[in-house]
Amino acid sequence: MRRILLAVSGMSPQIITEALYCLHSEGRDVSAIHIITTRQGKDLLQAGLLDSGKGHLFRFCAEYGLNPESIACSREQIHIPQNRQGKELSDIVDQDDNEALLSLCLRLAHELTADPDTAVYFLVAGGRKTMTSCLSFAAQIYGRAQDRIYHVLVSQEFENCPDFWFPPRTSRRLELRDRQGRCFWMDTSQAKVQLVSLPFLSLRKHLPDQVLSGPEKPGALMAQLVREEERVFRISLTEKSVSCGSLQVDVKPAWLALLALLAEIRLRNGEPLPPDREVCPSWFLETGEILNQQERLAALYARCGGNVGSSQTGGPANLDKDAFSSYKSHLNRLLRESFGSLGEALAVQKRGRRPDTRFGLWIETDRLKLED
């Protein structure tokens, strides 16, 4: 069985060779390495780990008698998430960056676990905490019985030393620094490097075959795990969130106020959904009718924790057509990305054509709860 290392790495690429050292010590050498990092992390990996065949990966192989050609690791196997414009991310700083990172983790986890004759070792020791969380989530979705999630523990004295990549066969002294920046010397024989196996609950067996046939967005994956009887959407104003079963997403107060207004309108109208989805229900309103409810929107915004007094232009207290269109688009995208196909039930729907376009929620009232 081939073993593959899939790791996240940030500003400390040493975690790769430290993990290889531990796996080699246990007789479980890997045949391929894939690394998820940022643009800055890629530069460090190429300079320190690879360095055109002279980096620490090759030094590790030479030190422990391994053929470097037996471990597939090239620039093409260093993966960087990209933004919506196709530009490589230099860091993970906002929600969009995190979504791009999570999608990349899911895609690679799906591809590398597709072969039953492989074991994938998910290494979550490097990078920002959000990077480790995303790779752990991907492992829980696609991981199999033979796969593992690992973390590397290194002696505190050696943990942030740029010259320590793995314990060498012949020990040597390294110049280290303590937390106050003071220099001291220590022998590498005193370094302890441990590979810790983290328990994880594999959700793969709970996903239908059509989902496993290709990498899915997080919302689509999670939607498959929500039981039919749980598929009630709860809009919580004080929690600033929307939940469905075990799934929950935080929503910006301005967007949530608009959603809550449309939910109130839908709940006041107890009519069942028309059998024809092209029919415009009676609770759908024209844009002007929604904009005329500024006072109610402002009150809902305040209950979500928004500062009504700070909204000078736009905002729920002074909504115009452009702001309404922007809120609606952002809200719908968030719901669909967070809940997959389930989110469509709570997305703001449009019926009719200009100038008779109307908007509202296409959802049964027994699937909708509005709470403080």
Order of alpha helices (4+ residues) and beta strands (2+ residues): beta-alpha-beta-alpha-alpha-beta-alpha-beta-alpha-beta-alpha-beta-beta-beta-alpha-alpha-beta-beta-beta-alpha-beta-alpha-alpha-alpha-beta-beta-beta
